[in-house]
Amino acid sequence: MVEQRFHYTSRRETRLHYSLLTMKAKLEILAMVLGFIGLFGTIAATAMPTWRVSAYIGANLIVMEDLWEGLWMACYRQGNIRMQCKEYDSLLSLTPEIQAGRGLMCTSIVLVFLALLITGCGIKRCTCCGDNMKSKNITMALGGSFFLLSFLTTLIPVSWVGHTVIRNFYNPAVIDAEKRELGQALYIGWATSAVLLITGIIILVSYNKRSSKEELPYSETYYMAERNEEKQDNVNLSRTPSSFHKHQEYV
């Protein structure tokens, strides 16, 4: 009766352990997919020239001018003329938020790329660290930290530029021709920062659940089971007399 209960408990714990491993593997795959989405979104937001666009108010409604301003270039179109883009001639002539945005967005791209490489080496299906769970856990924690850093380096420049655009738009001292609206690149940047935040949280949660201490009770359970079986075999062998012992008693 005790053996049946023990086998039933071991079987139930094995199923629970297998379900936890399956859920963790799905979370790791989801984190990698979101990480690639965050990488593409960061690159797109950095390269797009639509950080600040023309505000069709006042005289701009009659002239119908299109002006896009990004981190690297400005694009201009008037009427039906084809849009022309030109890179900024001087870095020092740019506003502080654009200067900071260049450096921070480039840093975000590098951080997301490194986070994907590190996280890919830390997942269970990867053989980079072998079967060393401690190294894999450290790798996963480092990858999640990089994703959180990339979230900050993406959110700060996007929010800074958006704050400047909104402040100038409602500033009566700024003329209508110099007022701008929020461009598509800012919305992509905000969405990308949210994806990076979610990715970092998923990886860190998976790291916390996938510690080596979690698998210790299962190994101890099977180790105790093997020891109990060995003790039972030794007891049975000690109670069974050998043929040589019987021969000595007969003599």
N, C-alpha and C positions, 0 to 999 in steps of 0.2 A: 504493500500500500504506500509506504514511504517512497519506494523507488518510482512508482507510477506518478506520484505527485511531483517528485523531483524532475522527472522527464517532461511532464506537462508544463512545469514552470520554465524549464530550459527552452522548450519549444516556443512558448509564448514570448519569452525574452528575445529569442532569436528572430521571431517575426517582427517584434517591435524595433529591434536593432536594424533589421533590413529595411523597414519602412523609413526610419530616420536617415539611413544612408541614401535611400532613393530621393527623399525630399531635399537633402543637402546637395546632391548632385544636380537636381533640377534648379536649385537656387544659384549654384555656381554657373550653370549654363546661362540662366537668365541674366546674371551679372555680366557675363562676357558679352552677350548680345547688346545689353544696354550700354556697355562700355564702348563698343564699336559705334553705336548710334551717337554717343557723346563725342567721340573722336571726329566723326564726319560733321556733326553740328558745330563743333568748335572751329574746324577748318573753314566751313562755309561762312560762319559769322565773321571770321577774321578777314576773309577774302572779299566779301560782299561790300560794294560801295554805298549801300543804302543804310548807313547808320543815322544820317540826318537827311531829310528830304524837304522839298519846298512846301511851304504852307500857303495854300491858295486863299489868301485873305487880302483885302484892300486892293492895291494896284496889281498884285500878282494874278488876280482873277481875270483881268483884261489882257494882260500880256501873255498869259499861259506859258510861263517858263517852268522848266523842269530842271531842278538842281539836286544832285545827289552828292553827299559827302561821306566818304568812308575813312578807314584808317590809312589807306595808302594812296588814294586818288580821289578826284572830284570829277563828276560827269555833268555835262550841261547840254540842254536841248531847248531850242526856242522855235515854237510853231511846229511845222512839219519837217524841220531839218533833222537829219540823223544825229543821234546822240554822240557826243565826243567826250572821251575821258582823258584825263591828264594826271600824271603823278605829281605829287607835291614837290615843289622845287627845293624847299628848305625845311629841315626838321625843326629848327628853332622858331619858325614862323607859325607853327601849329599851336593850337590851344593845349593847355596842360592835360586835359582829359584824353585828347587824341594821342599825345605823346605817351602817356601812361598806358593807354589802351593797347598800343602797339606791343610794348614789352610784356604786358600781362597776358595778352591773348597768345602771343608766341610761347610764353612760359606754359600756358594751359595746354597747348598742343603737345609740347614735350612731356608734360606730366601725365597726360592721358595715355600717350604712347607707352611710356615707361610703366604706367599702372597696368596696362593690358599685358605687357610682357611678363611683369612680375606675377600678376594674378594667374596668367596662363601656366606659369611654372609651379604655382601653389595648389592648383586643383588636384583632386585625387586621381583623375584619369591620366595626368601627366607623369612621366617617368624622370623628370629632371632631378628631383631630390630623392628618388628611389622610394623606399618604404619608411623613411624617417619622417614621422608625423610631426615632430617638433620643428624641423626645418620647414615643412610645408605650412604649419600654422604661423610661423614667423613671416614667411613669404606672403601669406594671405593678409596678415595684418599690415604689412608694409604696402601691399597693393591697395588695400582699402584706404589707408592714410593718404596715398598719392591721389586717389580719386577725390577725397575730401579737399585736398589742397587745390586740385584743379577746379573744383566747384567754386572756391573762393576767388581764384585768379580769373575765373570767367565772370562771376557775378559782379565783382567790384568795377571793372571798366564799363560793363554794359549799364549798370545802375548809375554810374557817374555821368556818362554821356546822356542817359535818359533824364536824369535830374537837371542837367544843364539845359537841355532842350526845353523842358517844361518851364523852368524858371525864366528863361529868355522869352518864351512865348507869352507869358502873362506879365512880362515887365513892360510897363508903358513907355519906358525910356528907349526901348529898342524899336527901330522902325520896322514896318511890315515887311520890307524887302529882305531883311536880315533874320526874320523869324523862321524857324524850322519846326518840323514835326517828327515824331518818332518813326524811324524806318523799319523795314522788315528784318534787317540784321539784328536789331535790338530784341525783337520778339524771339527770333531764333536763339539768340544768346541767353535769354531768360529761360527758355524751354530746355536748352542744353544744360544749363547750370542745374536745373531741377533733376534732369536725368543723371547727371554726375553725382548729385547728392544721394539719390536713391540707390545708385550703384555702389557707392561707398558704404552706405548703411547695410545693404544686403551682404556685402563681402565681410564686413565686421561682425554682423550677426552670425554668418556662417562660420567665421573663425571662432567665435565664442562657443558655438555648439559643437564644434569639431575639435575639441581638445582631447588630449590623450587620456585624461582622467575619465572621460565618458566611456571609453572602451575598457577601462580597467575592471569594473565589476563583472563583465562578461568573461574576460579571461580568467579572473579568479574563480568564477563559477565552474567553468570547464576544468580548471586545474584541480579544484576540490573534488569534482566528479571523478577525475582520473585517479586521484589519491584514494578515494573511497573504494573504487573498483580494485585497485592494487591491494588494499588492506583485506578486502574480502577474499581475494585469491590467495593471499598469504595465510589467512586463517584456515581456509579449506585445505591447503596443502599441509599445514602443520597437523591437522587432525587426521590425515590419511596416512597410515603407517606404510612404510616401504616394504618391498619383498625381502630385502636384505635384513631388515630389522626382524621380520618374522622368522627368518632362518636362524638368526642368533638366538632368539627365544626358544626355538625348537631344540637347538643344540644344548 
